[in-house]
Amino acid sequence: MIQPLGVFSMVYPLYVYVLYVLLSFQAILIYIILFRCFKGDIYDVGDIKTAHTSYISGAKRKPIIFCGDLNVAAKPIDIKNPSANLHNPGYTIQEREAFQKMLDIGFVDSFRHLYPDKVEYSWWSYRAKARERNVGWRIDYFLVSDFAKDRIIDAKIHTDVMGSDHCPISLDIEV
């Protein structure tokens, strides 16, 4: 697909790698196994908070696109049965609070920013025909530096793409 000049389109693949976009954004792609596997707070232990702070401060203000399988359904709208999953990995209070810390330090959930009420999932269990019944979770994200949120053109979840328990997500953003 040819993109108009000035638009960068990313589709999150289902494997782990880090990609640095040498235009006007820095992209960090990540796969987090489970937030609760970490002792302490992943956002204070790692360099994410430090990197974000250094890129958004100063004259250059280089925004960050942080994306990947974060293995957390951030809000009740992001999971089919929120009350039944309150204590399950991926939807615990601690995991949702950790995700909220990413938003608190200056990231925006690009999909939820554009579609605050849209129910769409990016992952389904292989059990009990969950995908056929759309019993899923939205656990794959593109988080964008808050001051760049107005440059988001679209954020999509490609539910029609089969072949995995996840489906691809994409972000179109003005660079």
C-alpha positions as CSV (number, residue, x, y, z in Angstrom):
1,M,0.0,0.0,0.0
2,I,1.4,3.4,-1.0
3,Q,1.2,6.0,1.8
4,P,0.8,9.7,1.1
5,L,4.0,11.7,1.6
6,G,4.3,12.6,5.3
7,V,2.3,9.5,6.6
8,F,4.1,6.6,8.3
9,S,2.1,3.4,8.6
10,M,3.1,0.6,11.0
11,V,1.6,-2.8,11.4
12,Y,2.7,-4.6,14.6
13,P,3.9,-8.1,13.7
14,L,3.6,-11.0,16.0
15,Y,7.3,-11.4,16.9
16,V,9.6,-9.3,19.0
17,Y,12.0,-6.7,17.6
18,V,12.9,-3.1,18.1
19,L,12.6,-0.7,15.3
20,Y,13.9,2.9,15.3
21,V,12.2,5.1,12.9
22,L,14.8,7.6,11.6
23,L,12.2,10.2,10.7
24,S,10.6,12.3,13.4
25,F,9.5,9.5,15.7
26,Q,11.2,6.9,17.8
27,A,9.4,3.5,17.7
28,I,9.7,0.9,20.4
29,L,8.1,-2.5,19.8
30,I,7.8,-4.8,22.7
31,Y,6.3,-8.0,23.9
32,I,5.5,-8.2,27.6
33,I,5.0,-11.8,28.8
34,L,2.9,-10.8,31.9
35,F,3.1,-7.7,34.0
36,R,2.7,-9.7,37.2
37,C,5.8,-11.8,36.4
38,F,8.0,-8.8,37.3
39,K,9.0,-8.0,40.9
40,G,8.2,-4.3,41.3
41,D,7.0,-2.0,38.7
42,I,8.2,-2.6,35.1
43,Y,7.8,1.1,34.3
44,D,10.1,2.1,37.1
45,V,12.6,-0.8,36.7
46,G,13.1,-0.4,32.9
47,D,14.2,2.5,30.8
48,I,10.8,3.3,29.3
49,K,10.0,6.2,31.6
50,T,13.6,7.6,31.4
51,A,13.6,7.3,27.6
52,H,10.2,8.9,27.3
53,T,11.2,11.8,29.6
54,S,14.5,12.4,27.7
55,Y,12.8,12.4,24.3
56,I,9.9,14.7,25.2
57,S,12.0,17.2,27.1
58,G,14.2,19.9,25.5
59,A,14.0,21.6,22.1
60,K,13.7,18.6,19.9
61,R,10.8,16.9,21.6
62,K,11.0,13.7,19.7
63,P,7.8,11.7,20.2
64,I,7.8,8.0,20.9
65,I,5.6,5.3,19.4
66,F,5.6,2.4,21.9
67,C,3.8,-0.6,20.6
68,G,3.4,-4.3,21.0
69,D,1.6,-7.1,22.9
70,L,1.4,-5.6,26.4
71,N,-0.8,-8.5,27.6
72,V,-3.2,-6.3,29.6
73,A,-6.8,-5.3,28.8
74,A,-6.6,-1.7,30.1
75,K,-10.3,-1.0,30.5
76,P,-13.6,-3.0,30.8
77,I,-14.4,-2.2,27.2
78,D,-11.2,-4.0,26.2
79,I,-12.3,-7.4,27.4
80,K,-15.4,-9.4,26.7
81,N,-16.2,-10.5,30.3
82,P,-14.5,-8.0,32.6
83,S,-16.1,-9.1,35.9
84,A,-15.4,-12.8,35.3
85,N,-11.7,-11.9,34.6
86,L,-10.9,-9.6,37.5
87,H,-8.3,-11.9,39.0
88,N,-7.0,-13.4,35.8
89,P,-3.5,-12.5,34.4
90,G,-3.9,-9.7,31.9
91,Y,-6.8,-8.0,33.8
92,T,-5.6,-7.7,37.4
93,I,-5.8,-4.4,39.2
94,Q,-2.0,-4.3,39.4
95,E,-1.6,-4.8,35.6
96,R,-4.2,-2.2,34.8
97,E,-2.6,0.3,37.2
98,A,0.8,-0.4,35.6
99,F,-0.7,0.3,32.2
100,Q,-2.2,3.5,33.5
101,K,1.2,4.6,34.6
102,M,2.2,4.6,30.9
103,L,-0.6,7.0,30.2
104,D,0.3,9.1,33.3
105,I,3.8,9.7,32.1
106,G,2.6,11.1,28.8
107,F,1.5,8.3,26.4
108,V,-1.9,8.1,24.7
109,D,-3.6,4.8,23.7
110,S,-4.0,5.6,19.9
111,F,-7.0,3.3,19.3
112,R,-8.9,4.4,22.4
113,H,-8.1,8.1,21.6
114,L,-9.8,7.8,18.3
115,Y,-12.5,5.2,19.2
116,P,-13.4,5.7,22.9
117,D,-16.5,3.5,22.7
118,K,-15.6,1.0,20.0
119,V,-15.6,-2.7,21.1
120,E,-12.9,-4.5,19.2
121,Y,-10.4,-7.2,20.3
122,S,-6.9,-8.1,19.1
123,W,-6.5,-11.5,20.9
124,W,-8.8,-14.6,21.4
125,S,-8.1,-17.8,23.2
126,Y,-7.8,-20.9,21.0
127,R,-10.3,-22.6,23.4
128,A,-14.1,-22.9,23.0
129,K,-14.2,-21.2,19.6
130,A,-13.5,-17.8,21.3
131,R,-12.7,-16.0,18.1
132,E,-15.8,-17.3,16.3
133,R,-17.9,-16.1,19.3
134,N,-15.8,-12.8,19.6
135,V,-14.9,-13.5,23.2
136,G,-11.6,-11.6,23.1
137,W,-9.3,-9.1,24.7
138,R,-7.6,-6.0,23.3
139,I,-4.1,-6.4,24.5
140,D,-2.0,-5.1,21.6
141,Y,-1.3,-1.4,21.6
142,F,0.2,1.6,19.9
143,L,0.9,4.2,22.6
144,V,2.0,7.6,21.3
145,S,3.5,10.5,23.1
146,D,0.7,12.7,24.3
147,F,1.9,15.9,22.5
148,A,1.8,13.9,19.2
149,K,-1.8,12.6,19.5
150,D,-3.1,15.1,17.0
151,R,-0.9,13.6,14.4
152,I,-2.7,10.2,14.7
153,I,-4.7,9.6,11.4
154,D,-6.1,6.2,12.2
155,A,-5.5,3.1,14.4
156,K,-7.0,-0.2,13.3
157,I,-7.4,-3.7,14.6
158,H,-7.5,-6.1,11.6
159,T,-9.9,-8.7,13.0
160,D,-10.4,-10.2,9.5
161,V,-6.8,-11.4,9.4
162,M,-6.6,-15.0,10.5
163,G,-3.7,-17.3,11.3
164,S,-2.9,-16.6,14.9
165,D,-4.6,-16.0,18.2
166,H,-3.7,-12.3,17.7
167,C,-4.7,-10.2,14.8
168,P,-2.5,-7.4,13.4
169,I,-3.0,-3.8,14.5
170,S,-1.9,-0.8,12.5
171,L,-1.2,2.9,13.1
172,D,-1.3,5.7,10.5
173,I,0.4,8.8,11.8
174,E,1.6,12.0,10.2
175,V,5.3,12.4,10.4
